[in-house]
Amino acid sequence: MRERADNVANVGRVSPSGRNPTSDDSANRIVGLRPSVVSLSNHEAANPTYGGMADEWKTERLFALCEQIADCPHSTPMWTDSGALVLRSQNIRNGRLDLSVKSYTDEAHFGQRSRRAKLRAGDLVITREAPMGEVCIIPEGLRCCLGQRMVMLRPDAKKCDSRFLLYSIQSRAVQDEIKVNEGTGSTVSNLRIPLLEALPISHPPLPEQKAIAHILGTLDDKIELNRRMNATLEAMARALFQSWFVDFDPVRAKLDAPSPSTPLPLAGEGGRRPGEGVFGLDAATAALFPAHFQDSLLGHIPQGWTVEPVGEVVESVGGTTPSTAEPKFWEGGTHHWTTPKDFSSLQTPVLLDTNRKITDAGIAQISSGLLPAGTLLLSSRAPVGYLAIAAMPVAINQGFIAIKCNERASNFFMLNWCQTNMAEIESRATGTTFAEISKTNFRPIRVMLPPKELMAAFTEKVAPLYAQITANLHQSRTLATLRDALLPKLLSGELRVATLESQLGASL
């Protein structure tokens, strides 16, 4: 069975302007690069060349660079609720190992699945199908075994650096070779072992391999650091929401006080106290919480708070898809237009870009028009429950409920409220082909609201967290663009490490 880890990346924050706070030049400075060294045009980044190979580079088959290539057992693992970790294809995406969803087996079956190869740090794992060609590296300290439809690659340390091989396999040249196998399976594409072993890998001497891997790895490490930082920041915001608006910690702290005159523990009084949650409460914030509860349609709630249908608190609107057969709606479009598909790969639910753009004429076909930056978007079907705040003005298709927030319920509050009450939202969905929640079914859901002053205090507390999350996302996008532009040039020998390293400084 699969264990879904607590998802702390279901909320996000945007600046009101939707401006990118990190320029390309600032990203270059993060890794010590002068703009002149990496001044690659969009055309160059999208259409890298593979000529210019240095004399000391050579091309060998993958098997010649590996100490061992081991296929996975061709059987379904015995799934358990806990135990030994089993890798699955969905854990390997975009060159990294994602263990937000974990799968387990017992020790006996772990041993059986490890007979051909016992995974260790530095090994690569590549998927054979569904999809094929995704690759990751096993980190230090991870005990795991192969699941189905994947292969272990153990580079020969005397010939090939693990991280260099990781980037080589992700390169367009190697991925094109892998795609030769498209359609070789009866129902899905399958990367056969003989073709995998015969993949041509161009490589320089080992010291230069390590240098290339170090340059690209530094960019990836910074992107990963930003991802972890964002997960922590989101968890802090969610914990505060839980403490104030679900568990009512500050109210309970007042109830638990020895006498009405005993103040609520304040920030800086030594460790976390009841009512503090993640943040210490200053006297002004503590005074915003009542000392008693009252009955409501949602049970006991703090005195003075209200319960109202969400549709009477915020405005909820939908969208549509202008005719794709009409060029004037799409060609040369500059306005962002989104579908739930844009949300499927979001690690942090802040929408920074969309796959498609739409024209003014296209916007005129959508009743909700161009929604302002900061609008909360909830996917209403296929599937129900994707959440993100738009970092820029955006138009939506019919797969969303767009929530236009206000001072009574800020977008930060509603984002956390939707995530916390997702089970209730999903229960209102109907449909035989696929589940869908309509605006009509969404609007009656009851939301508990604090007074405006407390709503404003919550927004003020979490705004800096979400601002940093958004800045990190912008920075990571810029770093990824830089990495993707450097990768083909470094792996082809077109851009030499010696030239690049002279510009790097101590940061790498």
LUMFI-496487 format. One line per 5 residues: number of its first residue (from 1); their letters; for each residue z negated, y, x of C-alpha. Coordinates in Angstrom, 1 decimal, always signed. Layout:
N
NUM) a) Z:Y:X ~ ... .
! end
This chain:
508
1) mrera) +0.0:+0.0:+0.0 ~ +0.6:+3.6:+1.1 ~ -2.2:+6.1:+1.7 ~ -1.3:+9.7:+0.9 ~ -3.2:+12.0:+3.2 .
6) dnvan) -4.7:+15.1:+1.8 ~ -1.9:+17.6:+1.6 ~ -3.0:+20.9:+2.8 ~ +0.5:+22.4:+2.9 ~ +1.1:+23.0:-0.8 .
11) vgrvs) +0.6:+26.7:-0.8 ~ +2.0:+29.7:+1.1 ~ +2.0:+33.5:+1.5 ~ +4.6:+36.1:+2.0 ~ +4.5:+39.7:+2.9 .
16) psgrn) +5.5:+42.1:+0.1 ~ +8.6:+43.2:+2.0 ~ +9.7:+39.7:+3.0 ~ +10.4:+41.0:+6.5 ~ +10.6:+38.6:+9.5 .
21) ptsdd) +7.7:+39.7:+11.7 ~ +9.1:+37.8:+14.7 ~ +12.4:+38.9:+16.3 ~ +14.6:+36.7:+18.5 ~ +13.6:+38.7:+21.6 .
26) sanri) +9.9:+38.2:+20.9 ~ +10.4:+34.5:+20.6 ~ +12.2:+34.5:+23.9 ~ +9.2:+36.3:+25.4 ~ +6.9:+33.6:+24.1 .
31) vglrp) +8.5:+31.1:+26.5 ~ +9.4:+33.7:+29.2 ~ +13.1:+33.9:+28.6 ~ +15.1:+37.0:+29.2 ~ +17.6:+37.6:+26.3 .
36) svvsl) +20.5:+37.6:+28.8 ~ +19.8:+34.0:+29.8 ~ +20.0:+32.7:+26.2 ~ +22.4:+35.2:+24.6 ~ +24.2:+32.5:+22.6 .
41) snhea) +26.3:+33.7:+19.7 ~ +26.1:+32.0:+16.3 ~ +29.5:+30.3:+17.0 ~ +28.3:+29.0:+20.4 ~ +25.1:+27.6:+18.8 .
46) anpty) +27.0:+25.9:+16.0 ~ +29.9:+24.7:+18.2 ~ +28.4:+23.7:+21.6 ~ +30.8:+22.4:+24.3 ~ +30.2:+19.3:+26.3 .
51) ggmad) +32.3:+20.2:+29.4 ~ +31.1:+21.5:+32.7 ~ +29.3:+18.4:+33.7 ~ +27.8:+18.7:+37.2 ~ +28.8:+16.2:+39.8 .
56) ewkte) +25.3:+14.6:+40.0 ~ +25.3:+13.8:+36.3 ~ +26.5:+10.4:+35.2 ~ +26.9:+8.5:+32.0 ~ +25.4:+5.1:+31.4 .
61) rlfal) +24.9:+2.8:+28.4 ~ +21.5:+3.1:+26.7 ~ +20.5:-0.5:+27.7 ~ +20.9:+0.4:+31.4 ~ +18.3:+3.2:+31.0 .
66) ceqia) +15.7:+1.2:+29.2 ~ +13.2:-1.4:+30.4 ~ +13.2:-2.9:+26.9 ~ +15.0:-2.6:+23.6 ~ +13.2:-4.5:+20.8 .
71) dcphs) +14.2:-4.8:+17.2 ~ +11.6:-4.8:+14.4 ~ +10.6:-8.0:+12.6 ~ +13.0:-8.6:+9.7 ~ +10.3:-9.0:+7.1 .
76) tpmwt) +8.3:-6.8:+4.8 ~ +4.8:-6.0:+6.1 ~ +1.8:-7.1:+4.3 ~ +0.6:-3.8:+2.9 ~ -3.2:-3.0:+2.8 .
81) dsgal) -5.2:+0.0:+1.8 ~ -6.5:+0.5:+5.4 ~ -6.4:-1.2:+8.7 ~ -3.7:-1.1:+11.4 ~ -1.0:+1.6:+11.2 .
86) vlrsq) +2.6:+0.6:+10.4 ~ +5.4:+3.0:+11.0 ~ +8.0:+3.6:+8.3 ~ +11.3:+5.3:+8.3 ~ +9.9:+8.3:+6.3 .
91) nirng) +7.5:+8.9:+9.2 ~ +10.3:+9.8:+11.6 ~ +12.1:+13.1:+10.9 ~ +13.8:+15.7:+13.1 ~ +12.6:+14.2:+16.4 .
96) rldls) +8.9:+14.0:+15.5 ~ +6.4:+11.6:+14.1 ~ +5.0:+12.7:+10.8 ~ +1.9:+10.7:+9.7 ~ +1.0:+12.8:+6.6 .
101) vksyt) +1.8:+9.6:+4.6 ~ +0.3:+6.5:+6.3 ~ +0.9:+2.8:+5.7 ~ -1.3:-0.1:+6.8 ~ -1.5:-3.8:+7.4 .
106) deahf) -4.3:-6.2:+8.4 ~ -5.0:-7.2:+12.0 ~ -3.4:-10.6:+11.6 ~ +0.0:-9.2:+10.5 ~ -0.3:-6.3:+13.0 .
111) gqrsr) -0.4:-9.0:+15.7 ~ +2.6:-10.8:+14.3 ~ +4.6:-7.6:+14.1 ~ +3.7:-6.7:+17.7 ~ +4.9:-9.9:+19.2 .
116) raklr) +8.3:-8.6:+20.2 ~ +7.0:-5.3:+21.5 ~ +3.5:-3.7:+21.5 ~ +4.1:+0.0:+21.1 ~ +2.7:+2.3:+23.7 .
121) agdlv) +2.7:+6.0:+24.6 ~ +6.2:+7.2:+25.7 ~ +8.1:+4.5:+23.8 ~ +10.8:+5.8:+21.4 ~ +11.3:+4.5:+17.9 .
126) itrea) +14.7:+4.9:+16.3 ~ +15.6:+4.2:+12.7 ~ +18.5:+1.7:+12.0 ~ +19.2:+2.7:+8.4 ~ +18.0:+4.9:+5.5 .
131) pmgev) +18.6:+7.1:+7.4 ~ +19.9:+5.9:+10.8 ~ +19.5:+7.7:+14.1 ~ +16.2:+9.4:+13.4 ~ +14.0:+9.2:+16.5 .
136) ciipe) +10.5:+10.0:+17.7 ~ +8.2:+9.4:+20.6 ~ +4.9:+7.6:+20.5 ~ +2.1:+9.9:+21.5 ~ -1.0:+9.0:+23.6 .
141) glrcc) -3.8:+7.2:+21.8 ~ -1.8:+6.0:+18.8 ~ -2.1:+2.3:+17.9 ~ +0.7:+1.3:+15.6 ~ +3.5:-1.3:+15.1 .
146) lgqrm) +7.1:-1.2:+13.8 ~ +7.8:-1.4:+10.1 ~ +11.3:-2.3:+8.8 ~ +14.7:-1.0:+9.9 ~ +13.7:+0.4:+13.2 .
151) vmlrp) +13.9:-0.3:+16.9 ~ +11.7:+0.3:+19.9 ~ +13.2:+1.9:+23.1 ~ +11.2:+1.7:+26.2 ~ +12.8:+3.9:+28.9 .
156) dakkc) +12.8:+2.7:+32.5 ~ +10.5:+5.2:+34.1 ~ +12.4:+5.0:+37.4 ~ +15.7:+6.0:+35.7 ~ +15.0:+8.0:+32.6 .
161) dsrfl) +12.3:+10.4:+31.2 ~ +11.1:+9.5:+27.7 ~ +11.3:+13.1:+26.4 ~ +14.8:+13.6:+27.9 ~ +16.0:+10.5:+26.2 .
166) lysiq) +14.4:+11.7:+22.9 ~ +16.4:+15.0:+23.1 ~ +19.6:+13.2:+24.2 ~ +19.6:+10.9:+21.2 ~ +19.1:+14.0:+19.0 .
171) sravq) +22.1:+15.7:+20.5 ~ +25.3:+16.1:+18.5 ~ +27.3:+14.0:+21.0 ~ +25.0:+10.9:+20.6 ~ +24.5:+11.4:+16.9 .
176) deikv) +28.3:+11.4:+16.5 ~ +28.4:+8.1:+18.3 ~ +25.8:+6.7:+16.0 ~ +27.7:+7.8:+12.9 ~ +30.5:+5.4:+14.0 .
181) negtg) +28.3:+2.9:+12.1 ~ +28.6:+4.7:+8.8 ~ +29.4:+2.2:+6.1 ~ +28.8:-0.9:+8.2 ~ +26.1:-2.2:+5.9 .
186) stvsn) +26.7:-3.8:+2.5 ~ +24.9:-1.1:+0.6 ~ +23.7:+1.4:+3.2 ~ +24.8:+2.4:+6.7 ~ +23.2:+0.3:+9.5 .
191) lripl) +22.9:+0.9:+13.2 ~ +23.6:-2.4:+14.8 ~ +21.8:-3.4:+18.0 ~ +24.9:-3.9:+20.1 ~ +26.2:-0.5:+19.2 .
196) lealp) +22.7:+1.0:+19.9 ~ +22.5:-0.6:+23.3 ~ +26.0:+0.7:+24.1 ~ +25.4:+4.3:+23.3 ~ +26.6:+6.5:+26.2 .
201) ishpp) +23.8:+8.7:+27.6 ~ +24.8:+11.4:+30.1 ~ +21.9:+12.3:+32.4 ~ +21.2:+14.1:+35.7 ~ +18.8:+12.8:+38.3 .
206) lpeqk) +15.2:+12.1:+37.1 ~ +13.6:+15.4:+38.4 ~ +16.1:+17.5:+36.4 ~ +15.6:+15.2:+33.4 ~ +11.9:+16.1:+33.5 .
211) aiahi) +12.7:+19.8:+33.9 ~ +15.0:+19.8:+30.9 ~ +12.5:+17.9:+28.8 ~ +9.8:+20.3:+29.8 ~ +11.8:+23.3:+28.7 .
216) lgtld) +12.8:+21.9:+25.4 ~ +9.3:+20.3:+24.9 ~ +7.6:+23.6:+25.4 ~ +9.5:+25.1:+22.5 ~ +8.7:+22.0:+20.4 .
221) dkiel) +5.0:+22.1:+21.4 ~ +4.8:+25.7:+20.2 ~ +6.4:+24.9:+16.9 ~ +4.0:+22.0:+16.5 ~ +1.0:+24.2:+17.4 .
226) nrrmn) +2.2:+26.7:+14.7 ~ +2.4:+23.8:+12.2 ~ -1.1:+22.7:+12.9 ~ -2.4:+26.2:+12.8 ~ -0.8:+26.7:+9.4 .
231) atlea) -2.4:+23.5:+8.1 ~ -5.8:+24.8:+9.2 ~ -5.2:+28.3:+7.6 ~ -4.1:+26.7:+4.3 ~ -7.1:+24.4:+4.3 .
236) maral) -9.4:+27.4:+4.7 ~ -7.8:+29.3:+1.8 ~ -8.0:+26.2:-0.4 ~ -11.6:+25.6:+0.5 ~ -12.5:+29.1:-0.5 .
241) fqswf) -10.7:+28.7:-3.8 ~ -12.5:+25.4:-4.4 ~ -15.9:+26.9:-3.6 ~ -15.5:+30.0:-5.7 ~ -13.4:+28.9:-8.7 .
246) vdfdp) -14.0:+25.1:-9.0 ~ -17.4:+24.3:-7.6 ~ -18.9:+27.8:-8.3 ~ -21.0:+27.6:-5.2 ~ -22.0:+31.3:-5.2 .
251) vrakl) -23.2:+31.1:-8.8 ~ -25.1:+27.9:-8.1 ~ -26.7:+29.4:-5.0 ~ -28.1:+32.2:-7.2 ~ -29.4:+29.7:-9.8 .
256) dapsp) -31.1:+27.7:-7.0 ~ -32.8:+30.8:-5.6 ~ -36.6:+30.7:-5.9 ~ -36.6:+33.9:-7.9 ~ -34.1:+36.3:-9.4 .
261) stplp) -35.1:+38.8:-6.6 ~ -34.1:+36.3:-3.8 ~ -30.7:+37.4:-2.4 ~ -27.8:+35.1:-1.9 ~ -27.5:+34.0:+1.8 .
266) lageg) -25.3:+36.5:+3.5 ~ -22.8:+36.2:+6.4 ~ -24.4:+35.9:+9.8 ~ -27.7:+34.5:+8.6 ~ -27.3:+31.3:+10.6 .
271) grrpg) -24.8:+28.6:+9.6 ~ -23.2:+27.9:+6.3 ~ -25.4:+28.4:+3.3 ~ -24.9:+27.6:-0.4 ~ -22.3:+30.0:-1.8 .
276) egvfg) -20.7:+30.7:+1.5 ~ -17.9:+28.1:+1.3 ~ -15.6:+28.8:+4.3 ~ -16.5:+32.5:+4.5 ~ -19.9:+34.2:+4.6 .
281) ldaat) -20.5:+36.4:+1.6 ~ -21.3:+40.1:+2.3 ~ -23.7:+41.8:-0.1 ~ -20.9:+43.5:-2.1 ~ -19.0:+40.3:-2.7 .
286) aalfp) -22.1:+38.3:-3.6 ~ -22.9:+40.9:-6.2 ~ -19.7:+40.1:-8.0 ~ -20.9:+36.6:-8.9 ~ -23.2:+36.2:-11.9 .
291) ahfqd) -26.4:+34.2:-11.8 ~ -25.8:+32.2:-15.0 ~ -23.2:+30.0:-16.7 ~ -21.8:+30.1:-20.3 ~ -20.0:+27.6:-22.5 .
296) sllgh) -16.2:+27.7:-22.8 ~ -13.2:+25.5:-23.8 ~ -13.2:+24.3:-20.2 ~ -16.9:+23.5:-20.1 ~ -19.5:+25.6:-18.3 .
301) ipqgw) -18.1:+28.5:-16.5 ~ -19.7:+31.6:-14.8 ~ -21.0:+34.2:-17.2 ~ -18.5:+36.9:-18.0 ~ -15.5:+34.9:-16.9 .
306) tvepv) -12.7:+34.1:-19.5 ~ -10.5:+31.3:-20.4 ~ -6.9:+32.1:-21.5 ~ -3.5:+30.5:-21.9 ~ -1.7:+31.0:-18.6 .
311) gevve) +1.3:+32.3:-20.5 ~ -0.8:+35.3:-21.7 ~ -2.0:+36.1:-18.1 ~ +1.3:+35.9:-16.1 ~ +4.9:+36.1:-17.0 .
316) svggt) +6.9:+32.8:-16.6 ~ +10.7:+32.8:-16.6 ~ +13.5:+30.4:-15.9 ~ +16.9:+30.4:-14.3 ~ +20.4:+28.9:-14.4 .
321) tpsta) +23.4:+27.9:-12.3 ~ +26.4:+30.2:-12.7 ~ +29.7:+28.3:-12.9 ~ +30.4:+26.8:-9.4 ~ +34.1:+26.8:-10.4 .
326) epkfw) +34.1:+30.6:-10.5 ~ +34.6:+32.0:-6.9 ~ +33.4:+35.5:-7.8 ~ +29.9:+34.2:-8.4 ~ +29.6:+32.6:-5.0 .
331) eggth) +32.1:+33.7:-2.4 ~ +30.7:+36.3:+0.0 ~ +27.3:+36.1:-1.8 ~ +24.4:+37.8:-0.2 ~ +21.6:+37.2:-2.6 .
336) hwttp) +19.3:+34.1:-2.2 ~ +19.7:+31.5:-4.9 ~ +17.5:+28.4:-4.8 ~ +17.2:+24.9:-6.2 ~ +14.3:+22.4:-5.9 .
341) kdfss) +16.3:+20.8:-3.0 ~ +15.5:+23.8:-0.8 ~ +11.8:+22.9:-1.3 ~ +12.0:+19.2:-0.3 ~ +11.8:+19.9:+3.5 .
346) lqtpv) +9.2:+22.7:+3.4 ~ +6.1:+21.9:+5.5 ~ +4.4:+24.9:+4.3 ~ +5.4:+26.2:+0.8 ~ +6.7:+29.5:+1.8 .
351) lldtn) +10.4:+29.9:+1.0 ~ +12.1:+31.8:+3.9 ~ +15.7:+31.0:+3.1 ~ +18.0:+29.2:+0.7 ~ +21.0:+26.9:+1.2 .
356) rkitd) +23.3:+28.9:-1.1 ~ +23.8:+32.6:-1.6 ~ +25.1:+34.3:-4.7 ~ +27.0:+37.5:-5.5 ~ +26.1:+40.4:-7.8 .
361) agiaq) +28.4:+38.9:-10.4 ~ +26.5:+35.6:-10.1 ~ +23.1:+37.4:-10.5 ~ +24.4:+38.9:-13.7 ~ +24.8:+35.4:-15.2 .
366) issgl) +21.1:+34.6:-14.7 ~ +18.7:+36.0:-17.4 ~ +15.8:+36.3:-15.0 ~ +18.0:+38.1:-12.5 ~ +16.8:+38.6:-8.9 .
371) lpagt) +13.1:+37.9:-8.7 ~ +11.0:+40.1:-6.4 ~ +9.5:+38.8:-3.1 ~ +6.1:+37.3:-3.7 ~ +7.2:+35.4:-6.9 .
376) lllss) +5.5:+32.0:-7.2 ~ +8.1:+29.2:-7.8 ~ +7.1:+25.9:-9.5 ~ +9.8:+23.2:-9.7 ~ +9.9:+22.1:-13.3 .
381) rapvg) +12.0:+18.9:-12.8 ~ +13.5:+16.7:-10.1 ~ +10.6:+16.6:-9.3 ~ +7.9:+18.5:-11.1 ~ +5.4:+20.1:-8.8 .
386) ylaia) +7.1:+21.7:-5.7 ~ +5.4:+25.0:-5.0 ~ +6.3:+28.0:-2.9 ~ +6.1:+31.7:-2.8 ~ +9.4:+33.4:-2.1 .
391) ampva) +9.4:+35.5:+1.1 ~ +12.4:+37.5:-0.2 ~ +14.0:+38.5:-3.5 ~ +15.5:+35.3:-4.9 ~ +17.4:+34.0:-8.0 .
396) inqgf) +16.6:+30.5:-9.3 ~ +18.4:+27.7:-11.0 ~ +17.3:+25.8:-14.1 ~ +14.9:+23.6:-12.1 ~ +12.1:+26.2:-11.9 .
401) iaikc) +9.4:+28.0:-13.7 ~ +9.1:+31.4:-11.9 ~ +5.6:+32.9:-12.2 ~ +5.4:+36.7:-11.9 ~ +1.8:+37.4:-11.0 .
406) neras) -0.3:+40.6:-11.4 ~ -3.8:+41.9:-10.7 ~ -5.4:+39.7:-13.3 ~ -4.1:+36.6:-11.4 ~ -2.6:+37.2:-8.0 .
411) nffml) +0.0:+35.0:-6.5 ~ -2.6:+33.6:-4.0 ~ -4.9:+32.7:-6.9 ~ -2.1:+31.2:-9.0 ~ -0.7:+29.2:-6.1 .
416) nwcqt) -4.1:+27.5:-5.6 ~ -4.6:+27.2:-9.3 ~ -1.3:+25.3:-9.8 ~ -2.1:+23.0:-6.8 ~ -5.6:+22.3:-8.1 .
421) nmaei) -4.3:+21.7:-11.7 ~ -1.1:+19.8:-10.8 ~ -2.2:+16.7:-12.7 ~ -2.6:+18.8:-15.9 ~ +0.8:+20.4:-15.3 .
426) esrat) +2.5:+17.1:-14.7 ~ +0.9:+15.6:-17.9 ~ +2.8:+18.3:-19.9 ~ +6.2:+17.1:-18.7 ~ +8.5:+15.2:-21.0 .
431) gttfa) +11.8:+13.5:-20.8 ~ +13.4:+10.0:-20.7 ~ +15.9:+10.4:-17.8 ~ +13.6:+12.5:-15.7 ~ +10.3:+14.3:-16.3 .
436) eiskt) +10.5:+18.0:-17.0 ~ +7.9:+20.6:-17.9 ~ +9.3:+23.4:-20.1 ~ +8.0:+26.9:-20.1 ~ +6.9:+26.2:-23.7 .
441) nfrpi) +4.7:+23.4:-22.5 ~ +3.5:+25.3:-19.4 ~ +2.4:+28.5:-21.1 ~ -0.5:+27.1:-23.2 ~ -2.3:+25.5:-20.2 .
446) rvmlp) -5.7:+27.2:-20.0 ~ -6.7:+29.1:-16.9 ~ -10.2:+30.3:-16.1 ~ -10.2:+33.9:-14.8 ~ -12.9:+35.8:-13.0 .
451) pkelm) -13.3:+39.6:-13.5 ~ -10.6:+41.7:-11.8 ~ -13.0:+42.9:-9.1 ~ -13.7:+39.3:-8.0 ~ -9.9:+38.4:-8.2 .
456) aafte) -9.3:+41.4:-5.9 ~ -12.0:+40.2:-3.5 ~ -10.5:+36.7:-3.3 ~ -7.1:+38.2:-2.6 ~ -8.5:+40.4:+0.1 .
461) kvapl) -10.2:+37.4:+1.8 ~ -7.2:+35.1:+1.9 ~ -4.4:+37.7:+2.5 ~ -4.9:+37.7:+6.3 ~ -4.7:+33.9:+6.4 .
466) yaqit) -1.4:+33.8:+4.5 ~ +0.0:+36.7:+6.5 ~ -0.6:+34.6:+9.7 ~ +0.9:+31.5:+8.1 ~ +4.1:+33.5:+7.3 .
471) anlhq) +4.3:+35.0:+10.8 ~ +4.0:+31.5:+12.3 ~ +6.8:+30.2:+10.1 ~ +9.1:+32.9:+11.1 ~ +8.3:+32.4:+14.7 .
476) srtla) +8.8:+28.7:+14.5 ~ +12.2:+29.2:+12.9 ~ +13.3:+31.5:+15.7 ~ +12.0:+29.0:+18.3 ~ +13.8:+26.1:+16.6 .
481) tlrda) +17.1:+28.2:+16.7 ~ +16.6:+28.9:+20.4 ~ +15.8:+25.2:+21.1 ~ +18.9:+24.0:+19.2 ~ +21.1:+26.5:+21.1 .
486) llpkl) +19.7:+25.4:+24.5 ~ +19.7:+21.7:+23.8 ~ +23.5:+21.0:+24.0 ~ +24.0:+23.3:+27.0 ~ +21.1:+21.7:+28.9 .
491) lsgel) +22.1:+18.2:+28.0 ~ +25.7:+18.7:+29.0 ~ +24.9:+20.4:+32.3 ~ +26.7:+23.6:+31.1 ~ +23.4:+25.5:+31.5 .
496) rvatl) +21.7:+24.4:+34.7 ~ +17.9:+24.1:+34.9 ~ +17.8:+26.0:+38.2 ~ +19.5:+29.0:+36.6 ~ +17.2:+28.8:+33.6 .
501) esqlg) +14.0:+28.2:+35.5 ~ +14.4:+31.3:+37.6 ~ +13.9:+33.2:+34.3 ~ +11.0:+31.3:+32.9 ~ +8.0:+32.5:+34.8 .
506) asl) +4.6:+30.8:+34.6 ~ +4.8:+30.2:+30.8 ~ +6.7:+27.0:+31.3 .
! end
